[in-house]
Amino acid sequence: MHLAGPGLILIIGLADAIHLQQKFDDARADGLGVRESLLSMFTTVGRACALTSLTTACGFLSLTIARHEEVHDFGVWCAIGVGVAYLTVMLLVPVALVFFPGKGKRTRAQAFSGTRYLRRFAAPVTVLLVLLSAGVVRTRMDSSLERELPEDLKVVQDTNWFSEHFRGIDRIEVDLHADLREPEVFSLVERMQEDLRDFPGISGSRSYVDAIRMTLAPEVLETEDGPILGIQALGSGNGLPLNLLNRDLDRACIVFYRTGDFGTEAYETFRDRVKEYADQLPDGASMKLNGHLPMFYESTTLISKTLAISLICSLVMITIILIAVLRSFRLALLCLVPNAIPLLVVAGISGWLGESLHLGILIVFSIGLGLAVDDTIHLMVRFKQLQNESPTSSLRDLMDKAVVSSGFAITLTSLVLLVAALCYIGSNFTTMKWTGVTLGIVAISALLADLIVLPWLVEKFHRQPAPQPEKAQS
């Protein structure tokens, strides 16, 4: 996971550099000198760059809520990296522009001057995003060990071979604390084994009940004293299977052999089935899952839940920042819509494709929200600047000018993020691969939402503040 950090930090720093470079070139094209162009650059996008770094850092810091050391450290170090990248860009880019100011050609922002053409795509793009997001109702959360590694890896092939020809190399242990001499306990373990032996992904089971059945005749086993007679027979000649029960006859291990793909969803179903039998034990007895596989699945479930909480925390922090910057609760809520769209699209596409949401996607959710809001901040900060400069202009005119001013840089930074995401897709590690896929979807859907959906939302639902009356001349 830490391997993905440097690439993300580089992209974040490069995005700020692109916005600074564009505003500097625009100022130079207007005939300003190098010093005046630098001042114009900082005035126009300096605040927005600081805010985007802050929101991105918040996205990474929200990962610290996850109760997993790897995820926690990843969030901390990436947040520090965002701060270092911001300081580096804000110090080195102006120095570079002083020595290499260029010819002062205006960027291709004119491509966005005909913003009325973008409005023609508002309806189809909105419908497309809604349809993609609708798949979220089919989405499920599931992770497994097998899906993290490619099938052509030798260790995976060897594991599959053992699973096919034997009972498998993994097992789930059920730890039973009870008086094993009681017929009621013996019968319950027997029924549980028969019930769960055919559970998907389970190839068989083994317990002290099986050992007793191989020792006693069926007619003896069916008697009231059958279980204790069987245990006594097992213990004769120091033949007690200590891997299945202890000498005090108050603890046993029931082993279920796992061969098939056993994700967190199947594990939770299996765990609930075992719990149903545990509830039927006599008073004072208990039964729970044990072993490294339950530990993996329980930790994965815990991480998934805490990542969902971290996403909510990230959303709250970003909302507070937007309200403080835009000084409008309504406008901040409108800005959340295009930033929620990329996450819904990712979950929706996963649902339509039948892919489950695993850790690789969930980790990117909090990060993706911080990255997606960057474009929104640049666009809306420019919108507020233009509104202060021309308070009588209509919302449509202000949004058009904001898109013309920031649209090129927003598109370019989204393309940079998309290209970087493609680099992760080639990884054999499933988490890294889905990190790339998720970032790519976030980049494309966030660009469409910011340049097409957000202007329409602002025009339709934002209220133009009333102009302040001029003070009468005394």
Phi, psi and omega in degrees: 000320180296337180295334180281342184298307182303320179297318179294319179297319179299318179296317181297316178294321180295325179298316177297320180297323180296315179296319179295316181298318182296315182293326177294315179296321178297319179293321178295322179293335177279003176095007180281154176283178183297314182296314180294325179293322177296318178297318178296321179299311181293323180295321186280312187237358181300315180294319180296320179297320178296319181291320179295323176295322179294314181292323178294319177297322176298320178299318178290318182295334178296339178290342180293345177289333181299132182275061179210125187299318182297313180293319180300310181295324178300316179295318181294310184292324178290324176297318176297319179298323178297317178296317178296319180297319179298312180297321180296314181294315183292338178267317188275324182298312177300321178297316180296323180289332176294317182277332181230072185287344181077187183267358177076034177279139179289142179290171185281038178293343179298340179297340181258006182293329177270064185295344177297334178289328177295325180294332178295334180268358184300311182295306181297322179294318179297317178298317179299314180295322178294317180296318178295320181290336182297337179293354181297334180290342179262000185281143175224155180261126182201139176220151178209160179293319185297324186285350181279343184238149180290149184291336181277000177288139187298319181295326177290318178297319178296319178297317179295325179294315178296324179293326182282321186261343179230196180277359181103169182253354178252153179210153175248125182259138175250117183269115184251125174246108181190169174282104187290349180278348181284130179300328181297319179292316179302314181294321181294316179297320180297315180294320179296318179296317179296323183287317187266355181296329180260015178296137181306126181094351179255128182262347180167181181213166181210134178205179178296336177297318178295321179295320178293320180298328178280350183260318184258154173288149183304321183291331177285322182294331183283350179285168182296326180267012183302311182300314182290324176297320179294320179294321177296322178293322178295323184280350180291133179074029180055037181256018181293123180286091185291348175281350181246334178203160180263173184288336179281353177058036177235008179210136181220158178241122178254120188255129172246125183272130183255129178236317184277175178297124188230087182278181181297327180295313178293322180298317181296323176295316178298316180298319179294324178295318178296321180296326178299320178286326179297326179292343181268358180290157176297164179301137180091347180265157180211160180206130180212161178283149182214166178110175185285330179293311175302324178297319179296312184291322178293319179293323178296318178296319179296317179297318181299318180293318180290329176293325175296321177294321179296325177296318178296317179297318178298319179296319180295315181297317180294323178297316179299318179296317180297319179297318181293322183283312185276344180056038179204117179295318180297314182294324178296319178294321177298324180290337179289333182299306179294341178273337174279334182303312180303321180291320177294323179295318178300311179295322180294315179297321176300319179293316179296325181276353181079013179271139179275157175277108178252186188301323181302324180278319184296323180296321183288338182303309181295319178294316182298325178296319178294325179285320183294325183287346180300312180298320179298318181296314180300318182291315186282329174296319176294322177300315180293324177297315179294325179294322177291326179286326183223076186294342181270353181290153179286160179299323180296315180296320180294318179293323177300314180293324179294319178294318178297321183286321187246351187299319182296313181295321178298316179296317182294318178294326177293321177294322177298316178297321180295316179297318178296322179296324180297332179293327180284335185296332181285356182289145176280343180279123187301317181299317179294319181298313181287338171298316178295315180299315181295316179297322178297315178295319178299317182298314183290310183292326178293322178297314179296319182293322183284320185272341184242310185283314183300314177302321179295319179297318180295317181295324186274325192240351179269141180265130178288123179296142180292135180295142180287131179293142180288142180288137180293139179287129179279000000 
